[in-house]
Amino acid sequence: MPLVSFRHYAFATASLLLGGCVLPGDLIDEPTPAPPEFQGVFDYPSEPVVCASPVEGMARFSEESQQRGLVVTGQGGGQPPPRNRDEGDPPQFGTGLAGQALVAQDLDGDGDIDLAAADRAPLVFLNDGAGFFEQAPGLPEAPGGGLMALAAVDLDGDRLPELVGVVRPQDEGSTGGMLIWRNLGFGAWSPPEAISSGQAIPGGEPSSITLGDVDGDGDLDAHFVKRARLPDQMGGWPERIFLSENGVFDAERYIELTAYQGTWGVPALVATFTDRDGDGDQDLFIAGGTPEWGIPPDQPGCAFFRNEGADADGAPVFVDDAEATGTEQFFSAMGIDSADLNQDGDLDYCLTDVGPPVCYLSDGAGGFVDGGLSLGLVPEDPVLDFPTTIGWSIDFQDLDNDGFLDVLQASAPDHGGIWSGTDRFPDLLWRMLPDGNFEDVTEEAAFGSDDRHVGMLSADFDGNGWIDVFFQAESNDGQPLLMMNACGEAHWIELELVGPAGNTEGVGARIEVSSGDRTEIREILTLRATAQTPSRVHVGLGEADIAAEVVVKWPDGVVSRATNLPSDRLVTVVHPDA
């Protein structure tokens, strides 16, 4: 791979035409941009992606799922009966894309973003590079039933992501477990490889999986949360992080997280590894979901385990300080994303809920305050007085590339939501304003479907530099929605990391992109409840045609840095050991 490739910027000149002549004294030179400088390897194409027909504003999306090949029959076989979409009868998509768990990732190594969905086996849809999909041959099925979660990470260093899932329990006395489909290349996958039986209190149903390098050995480790599924069998205690070595998991190699109070543990739907304090260690946020049947009043809500590094034996030490940081409250968390919303240099976390999103904003002293309502993250047109909305997946993305993050929410009822009198909760989109607050632009952007959308992810499927959005309905209630984003005149940059063999996607890396007076801080994350976006970071730059500074802090402490990176390109950042 070459060290770097870039083109020189053209100097702009102004000419005054008088009588068909150009007067030399009227040539005006604009300031010359400083050339890029690099600490590390940054590779990118010499020419930018150019938008031929720019579209402005948020009214820029068109629904194109059917046209782009996202029609499947599922693993069960059988062609679905014909439907007439023009008469309001949505096409039947079988069991395939009706799974809640979704993944957007380059699964075949050709540089574009593919899709995968959970079913009895993962269903894979390969992208032709222009945003059109074709379903790949079926993968071997998981034993015992459907998948509850699905993630895609490269575990063996061949730069082809494996598919990692958790399977639902086969009976009332089991808790399911973790499975891996190895990516063999050329569209082939291994049979599922069982990693853990998920030993825990019976009734703890696995519901989400997250991966990160918690022990600093360069390999990705895994944690899956468990929720209650029987009235007399609450929670998912004990919580375990399963450790890998050279991409191989052993069910007997794990860290047990028992440092927080409470007998039942945290019944949860979502958790994520995240470097909350910026020290290079992967912390673990387990977002508690209030169980339907109630729990004893002294039990914890969320758990936020701080990674304090290795002990004398080399094992990482985790301390739950949710209460001390103000993140211990109870709510029905079903999705999570992180970014620096308040521009103080620290990560903030927004989680969906029965009601508007809960946003933990950093307070500058290592703690957090709930700021979702104060930021304006409330629906302009609430469904009911309570709940105004019920959120599942959530994403931060700059959909119009104006330099400010927007917030996407997939909406659907939970089991208790229907009791309120309706089972229809529209998806929501909030746009960030220059003052840091948000406004509801759901109607303007033609979002707001009230199908039961649980899974949602965002990615640039057609390579035009503008983020598209995919929604998935629960249990065949409505059709999948692929909202394609038209390109515009604003600038952007995307960053893709190439890490060492144990973590080629750079999972856990922290990326800071500065432009103008703003610095966006993002992390490379894996599955967050119901969806995993690609291991690429997209940043809108607005009118700026360069990213003034890009800093990549790798999980092992290595720092790559570039200044004056040209915009409108996918930039590959290469770790020195890759």
C-alpha positions in Angstrom: 0.0 0.0 0.0 1.5 3.4 -0.9 2.3 5.8 1.9 -0.1 8.4 0.7 -1.6 9.8 -2.5 -3.1 13.2 -2.9 -3.6 15.8 -5.5 -2.5 19.4 -5.2 -5.3 21.9 -4.8 -5.9 24.2 -7.8 -5.4 27.9 -7.1 -8.6 29.9 -7.7 -8.3 33.1 -9.7 -10.7 35.8 -10.5 -10.7 37.5 -14.0 -12.3 40.6 -15.2 -13.2 40.5 -18.9 -13.2 43.9 -20.6 -13.6 44.0 -24.3 -12.7 40.4 -24.6 -9.3 40.9 -22.8 -8.1 39.6 -19.5 -6.3 42.4 -17.6 -3.2 40.9 -15.7 -3.7 43.3 -12.8 -7.1 41.8 -12.2 -5.8 38.3 -11.4 -6.4 37.8 -7.7 -4.8 34.8 -5.8 -6.7 33.2 -3.0 -4.8 31.9 0.0 -3.0 28.7 -0.7 -4.1 25.8 1.6 -1.3 24.2 3.6 -0.3 20.8 2.2 -1.3 17.7 4.2 1.1 16.4 6.9 1.1 12.9 8.3 2.2 11.0 11.4 1.5 7.5 10.2 0.0 6.1 7.0 -3.0 7.7 5.4 -4.0 6.4 2.0 -6.7 7.9 -0.2 -7.6 8.5 -3.8 -6.3 11.5 -5.6 -9.6 12.6 -6.9 -12.7 13.4 -4.7 -16.2 12.0 -5.1 -18.1 14.6 -7.0 -21.9 15.1 -6.8 -23.3 15.8 -10.3 -26.8 16.8 -9.1 -26.7 18.3 -5.6 -29.7 18.2 -3.4 -30.0 20.5 -0.3 -31.9 20.3 2.9 -33.4 17.2 4.6 -35.9 16.4 1.9 -33.3 14.2 0.2 -34.3 10.6 0.8 -36.1 8.1 -1.4 -37.3 4.6 -0.3 -35.7 2.0 -2.6 -35.5 -1.3 -0.8 -37.4 -3.3 -3.4 -35.7 -1.7 -6.4 -32.3 -2.5 -4.9 -32.9 -6.2 -4.3 -33.8 -6.4 -0.6 -36.5 -9.0 -1.1 -36.0 -12.4 0.5 -37.9 -15.6 1.3 -36.0 -16.5 4.4 -34.3 -19.7 5.5 -37.6 -21.6 5.6 -37.9 -21.7 1.8 -41.0 -21.2 -0.2 -41.7 -18.2 -2.5 -43.9 -15.6 -0.8 -47.3 -14.9 -2.3 -47.4 -11.9 -4.7 -48.4 -8.6 -3.3 -49.4 -5.4 -5.0 -47.4 -2.5 -3.5 -49.3 0.1 -5.5 -52.6 -1.0 -3.8 -51.1 -0.5 -0.4 -50.3 -4.2 0.2 -46.6 -4.4 1.1 -44.6 -7.3 -0.3 -44.0 -10.3 2.0 -40.3 -10.6 2.9 -40.5 -14.0 4.7 -38.6 -14.6 7.9 -35.2 -13.4 6.5 -35.1 -9.7 6.9 -37.8 -9.8 9.6 -35.0 -10.6 12.2 -34.3 -7.8 14.6 -30.5 -7.9 14.4 -28.8 -6.2 11.4 -25.2 -5.7 10.3 -23.7 -3.4 7.7 -20.1 -4.3 7.0 -17.8 -5.2 4.0 -18.3 -9.0 4.3 -16.6 -10.0 1.0 -13.6 -7.6 1.1 -14.5 -5.7 -2.1 -14.6 -2.3 -0.5 -18.4 -1.7 -0.4 -20.8 -2.2 2.4 -22.9 -5.4 2.5 -25.9 -6.3 4.7 -26.6 -9.3 7.0 -29.7 -10.1 9.0 -30.4 -12.6 11.8 -32.6 -15.6 11.1 -32.1 -19.3 11.9 -28.8 -18.6 10.2 -27.3 -15.2 9.1 -28.7 -14.0 5.9 -26.1 -12.1 3.7 -26.9 -9.6 1.0 -23.9 -8.6 -1.1 -23.5 -5.1 -2.5 -22.5 -4.6 -6.1 -20.7 -1.3 -5.3 -23.6 0.9 -6.5 -26.0 0.0 -3.7 -27.8 -2.9 -5.3 -28.0 -6.2 -3.4 -28.2 -9.9 -4.1 -28.8 -12.5 -1.5 -25.8 -14.8 -1.1 -26.1 -18.6 -0.8 -27.5 -19.7 2.6 -25.2 -20.2 5.6 -25.4 -23.3 7.8 -28.2 -22.9 10.4 -27.7 -22.4 14.1 -28.7 -25.3 16.3 -31.8 -25.0 18.2 -33.5 -21.9 16.8 -33.2 -18.3 15.7 -30.5 -15.8 16.4 -31.1 -13.0 18.9 -28.1 -10.9 17.9 -25.6 -10.7 15.1 -22.2 -8.9 14.8 -19.5 -8.9 12.1 -15.8 -8.7 13.1 -12.6 -10.1 11.7 -11.3 -12.6 14.3 -8.5 -14.4 12.5 -6.7 -11.5 10.7 -7.6 -12.4 7.1 -9.5 -9.1 6.7 -12.8 -10.9 6.1 -15.3 -10.5 9.0 -16.7 -13.4 10.8 -20.3 -13.4 11.8 -20.8 -13.7 15.6 -24.3 -14.3 17.0 -26.1 -15.4 20.1 -28.8 -18.0 19.9 -32.1 -18.1 21.9 -32.5 -20.8 24.5 -33.7 -24.2 23.3 -35.7 -24.8 26.5 -36.7 -23.1 29.7 -33.6 -24.5 31.6 -31.0 -23.1 29.2 -29.7 -19.7 28.3 -28.5 -20.0 24.7 -25.0 -19.2 23.7 -22.5 -17.6 21.3 -21.8 -18.9 17.8 -19.3 -18.0 15.1 -19.6 -18.5 11.4 -16.0 -18.3 10.0 -15.7 -16.3 6.7 -13.9 -18.6 4.3 -13.9 -16.1 1.4 -15.5 -16.4 -2.0 -18.9 -16.3 -0.4 -18.3 -19.5 1.7 -18.9 -19.7 5.5 -18.1 -22.5 8.0 -20.7 -24.3 10.0 -21.5 -22.4 13.3 -18.8 -22.8 16.0 -20.2 -23.0 19.5 -18.3 -20.9 21.9 -20.3 -20.7 25.1 -23.4 -22.2 26.6 -23.9 -18.9 28.4 -24.1 -20.5 31.8 -26.1 -18.2 34.1 -29.3 -18.2 36.1 -31.8 -20.2 33.9 -34.1 -17.9 32.1 -31.5 -15.3 31.2 -32.2 -14.9 27.4 -29.2 -13.5 25.4 -30.3 -10.4 23.6 -27.2 -8.5 22.4 -23.5 -8.9 21.9 -20.5 -6.5 21.9 -16.9 -7.1 21.1 -13.7 -5.3 22.2 -10.2 -5.9 23.4 -10.6 -5.6 27.2 -7.3 -7.2 28.2 -5.1 -5.4 25.8 -3.7 -8.5 24.1 -4.6 -7.4 20.6 -7.5 -9.9 20.3 -11.2 -9.1 20.4 -13.2 -10.4 23.5 -16.9 -10.8 23.7 -19.8 -10.0 26.1 -23.4 -10.7 25.6 -26.2 -9.4 27.8 -29.1 -11.4 29.1 -32.6 -10.4 29.9 -35.3 -12.0 31.9 -37.8 -14.2 30.1 -39.7 -15.9 33.0 -41.4 -14.1 35.8 -39.6 -16.1 38.5 -36.1 -16.1 36.9 -34.9 -12.5 36.7 -31.9 -10.9 35.1 -28.7 -12.2 33.7 -26.3 -12.4 36.6 -23.4 -13.2 36.5 -22.1 -11.1 33.7 -19.2 -12.6 31.8 -16.7 -11.4 29.3 -15.4 -14.2 27.2 -11.7 -13.8 26.2 -10.1 -14.8 22.9 -6.6 -15.7 22.0 -5.5 -15.5 18.4 -9.1 -15.2 17.4 -10.2 -18.4 19.2 -12.6 -18.3 22.2 -12.6 -20.8 25.0 -15.8 -21.2 27.1 -13.6 -21.6 30.1 -11.7 -18.3 29.6 -13.8 -15.5 30.9 -14.0 -12.6 33.4 -16.9 -12.7 35.7 -18.3 -9.3 36.6 -19.8 -9.5 40.1 -18.5 -6.2 41.5 -21.9 -4.4 41.6 -24.6 -4.8 44.2 -27.8 -6.8 43.8 -28.8 -10.4 43.5 -30.4 -10.4 40.1 -27.8 -8.6 38.1 -28.9 -6.2 35.3 -31.6 -7.5 33.1 -30.6 -5.8 29.8 -31.1 -5.6 26.1 -28.0 -3.7 25.2 -24.4 -3.2 26.2 -21.3 -1.7 24.6 -17.6 -1.7 25.1 -16.5 2.0 25.1 -13.4 4.0 26.2 -15.4 6.3 28.5 -12.5 8.0 30.1 -10.1 8.1 27.2 -7.4 6.0 28.9 -7.1 3.4 26.2 -8.9 0.7 28.1 -12.3 -0.7 27.0 -14.9 0.0 29.6 -18.4 -1.7 29.6 -21.7 0.0 29.7 -24.6 -2.4 30.4 -27.9 -0.5 30.0 -30.5 -1.9 32.3 -33.9 -2.7 30.8 -36.7 -2.5 33.4 -38.3 -6.1 33.5 -42.0 -6.5 33.0 -42.6 -8.1 36.3 -40.7 -5.7 38.6 -37.6 -6.4 40.6 -36.7 -5.7 44.3 -36.2 -2.0 44.9 -32.5 -2.4 45.9 -31.4 -3.7 42.6 -29.2 -1.8 40.2 -30.4 -0.2 36.9 -27.5 0.3 34.6 -24.0 -0.9 35.2 -21.0 1.1 33.9 -17.8 -1.0 34.5 -14.6 1.1 34.5 -11.6 -0.9 33.2 -8.7 -0.2 35.6 -6.1 -2.2 33.7 -4.5 -5.5 34.5 -3.9 -7.0 37.9 -0.8 -8.9 38.9 -2.0 -11.9 36.9 -2.6 -9.9 33.8 -6.4 -10.0 34.1 -8.3 -6.7 33.6 -10.0 -5.3 36.7 -13.5 -3.9 36.3 -15.3 -1.6 38.8 -18.9 -0.7 38.5 -19.2 3.0 39.2 -22.6 3.7 37.6 -23.9 5.2 40.8 -20.9 7.5 41.2 -21.1 8.7 37.6 -24.9 9.2 37.6 -25.7 6.5 35.1 -27.4 4.0 37.4 -31.0 4.9 36.7 -33.7 2.4 35.5 -35.2 2.7 32.1 -36.0 0.4 29.2 -32.8 0.8 27.2 -32.9 -0.9 23.8 -30.2 0.9 21.7 -27.1 3.0 22.3 -24.6 5.2 20.5 -21.8 7.5 21.6 -20.4 10.9 20.4 -19.3 14.2 21.9 -22.6 16.0 21.7 -21.8 18.9 24.0 -18.3 19.5 22.5 -16.4 19.2 25.8 -13.9 16.6 24.6 -15.6 13.7 26.4 -18.0 11.1 25.0 -21.7 11.3 25.7 -24.2 8.4 25.4 -27.8 8.3 24.1 -30.0 5.4 24.7 -33.5 4.7 23.5 -36.3 4.2 26.0 -40.1 3.9 26.5 -40.3 7.6 26.0 -37.7 10.0 24.4 -34.1 9.0 24.4 -32.1 9.2 27.6 -28.8 11.1 26.9 -26.0 11.0 29.4 -23.9 14.1 28.8 -20.5 14.3 30.4 -20.2 16.9 33.2 -16.5 17.6 32.9 -15.7 15.8 36.1 -16.0 12.2 35.1 -19.7 12.0 35.7 -22.8 12.4 33.6 -26.1 14.3 33.6 -29.3 13.4 31.8 -29.7 15.9 29.0 -31.9 14.4 26.3 -34.9 16.6 27.0 -32.9 19.7 27.4 -31.3 19.1 24.0 -34.7 18.9 22.3 -34.7 15.1 21.6 -38.4 14.8 21.9 -40.9 14.0 19.2 -42.7 17.1 17.7 -45.8 15.0 17.2 -46.0 12.6 20.2 -48.1 9.5 19.8 -49.6 9.8 23.3 -48.9 11.8 26.4 -47.1 8.7 27.6 -45.3 7.1 26.0 -44.6 9.9 23.5 -42.4 7.4 21.6 -40.8 4.0 22.0 -37.3 3.7 20.6 -35.2 0.7 19.7 -32.1 1.3 17.5 -30.4 4.7 17.6 -27.7 6.2 15.4 -25.7 9.4 15.4 -25.0 10.4 11.8 -24.5 13.6 9.8 -27.1 13.0 7.1 -26.8 16.3 5.4 -23.0 16.7 5.9 -23.4 20.1 7.5 -20.9 19.4 10.2 -23.5 18.6 12.9 -24.6 15.1 14.0 -28.2 14.1 13.5 -30.0 11.5 15.6 -32.0 8.6 14.1 -34.4 6.4 16.0 -36.2 3.2 14.9 -39.5 3.0 16.7 -41.8 0.1 17.7 -43.9 -0.9 20.7 -42.4 -3.0 23.4 -44.5 -5.7 25.1 -46.2 -3.1 27.3 -46.5 -0.4 24.7 -49.7 -1.8 23.2 -51.4 -1.5 26.5 -51.2 2.3 26.1 -53.8 2.1 23.2 -51.6 1.9 20.1 -48.9 -0.3 18.6 -47.8 2.3 16.0 -44.9 4.5 16.9 -43.2 6.4 14.0 -39.5 6.4 13.4 -37.9 9.7 14.3 -35.1 12.0 13.0 -33.7 15.0 14.8 -31.3 17.5 13.2 -28.6 19.2 15.3 -28.7 23.0 15.1 -25.5 25.1 15.3 -26.2 25.9 18.9 -26.1 22.1 19.8 -29.8 21.6 20.3 -32.0 19.4 18.1 -35.1 19.9 16.1 -37.5 17.2 14.9 -37.3 16.9 11.0 -39.0 13.6 10.7 -41.7 14.9 8.4 -39.4 17.0 6.3 -37.1 14.1 5.6 -40.0 11.7 4.8 -39.2 9.4 7.6 -41.8 8.5 10.2 -43.0 5.1 9.1 -45.1 3.5 11.8 -44.2 -0.1 10.9 -42.6 -1.9 13.9 -39.0 -1.0 13.2 -36.7 -2.6 15.7 -33.5 -2.9 13.7 -31.9 0.1 12.0 -28.5 1.0 10.6 -26.9 3.7 8.6 -24.1 3.4 6.0 -23.1 4.8 2.6 -24.3 1.9 0.5 -23.8 3.5 -3.0 -20.4 5.3 -2.3 -21.6 8.8 -3.0 -20.4 10.1 0.4 -23.9 10.5 1.8 -25.3 8.2 4.5 -28.2 6.0 3.7 -30.5 4.4 6.3 -32.0 0.9 6.5 -35.0 0.0 8.8 -36.2 -3.5 9.5 -39.7 -4.4 10.6 -40.3 -6.8 13.4 -42.1 -10.1 12.7 -43.0 -9.2 9.1 -45.0 -6.2 10.3 -44.5 -4.1 7.2 -41.6 -4.0 4.7 -37.9 -3.2 5.1 -37.2 0.4 4.3 -34.0 1.4 2.5 -33.8 5.2 2.5 -31.2 6.3 -0.1 -29.6 9.7 0.5 -29.1 12.0 -2.5 -25.7 13.7 -2.6 -25.3 17.5 -2.1 -22.7 20.3 -2.1 -21.5 20.0 1.5 -18.2 18.2 2.1 -17.4 15.1 4.1 -14.7 12.6 4.9 -14.8 8.9 5.8 -12.2 7.0 7.7 -11.6 3.3 7.6 -8.9 1.7 9.8 -6.6 -1.2 9.0 -5.3 -2.7 12.2 -3.1 -5.6 13.2 -4.1 -9.2 12.7 -6.1 -9.6 16.0 -8.2 -6.5 15.3 -8.0 -5.5 11.7 -11.0 -3.1 11.9 -9.6 -1.1 14.8 -12.5 -1.9 17.0 -12.3 0.3 20.1 -10.2 3.0 18.3 -11.1 6.6 19.1 -11.2 9.1 16.1 -11.2 12.8 16.4 -11.9 15.0 13.4 -11.5 18.8 13.6 -12.9 21.3 11.2 -13.6 24.9 11.9 -14.4 25.3 15.5 -15.8 21.7 16.0 -14.2 18.4 16.8 -16.2 15.2 16.3 -15.2 12.3 18.6 -16.4 8.9 17.5 -15.5 5.3 18.3 -15.3 2.1 16.2 -18.0 0.0 17.9 -19.6 -3.3 17.1 -23.2 -4.4 17.7 -25.2 -2.1 19.9 -28.4 -4.0 20.6 -30.2 -4.5 17.3 -27.7 -3.1 14.7 -24.1 -2.8 13.8 -23.0 0.0 11.5 -19.8 -0.4 9.4 -16.3 0.0 11.0 -16.0 3.3 9.2 -16.4 6.8 10.7 -18.2 9.3 8.6 -17.9 13.0 9.4 -19.7 15.9 7.6 -17.5 19.0 7.1 -20.1 21.5 5.8 -18.4 24.2 3.7 -14.9 23.2 4.7 -13.0 21.4 1.9 -10.4 20.0 4.2 -10.4 18.2 7.6 -8.0 20.4 9.5 -6.8 17.6 11.8 -7.6 13.9 12.1 -6.3 11.9 15.1 -6.7 8.2 15.4 -6.0 6.7 18.9 -5.6 3.0 18.3 -6.6 0.5 21.1 -2.9 -0.3 21.8 -2.0 3.4 22.4 -0.5 4.1 18.9 -1.5 7.5 17.5 -1.9 8.3 13.9 -2.3 12.0 12.9 -2.9 14.0 9.8 -3.5 17.7 9.1 -5.3 19.3 6.1 -6.7 16.1 4.7 -8.7 16.8 1.6 -12.4 16.2 1.8 -14.9 14.0 -0.1 -12.8 10.8 0.1 -12.7 7.5 1.9 -9.4 7.6 3.7 -7.7 4.4 4.9 -5.6 4.8 8.1 -3.0 2.0 8.5 -1.6 0.8 11.8 2.2 0.5 11.8 1.9 -3.2 12.6 -0.7 -4.0 10.0 
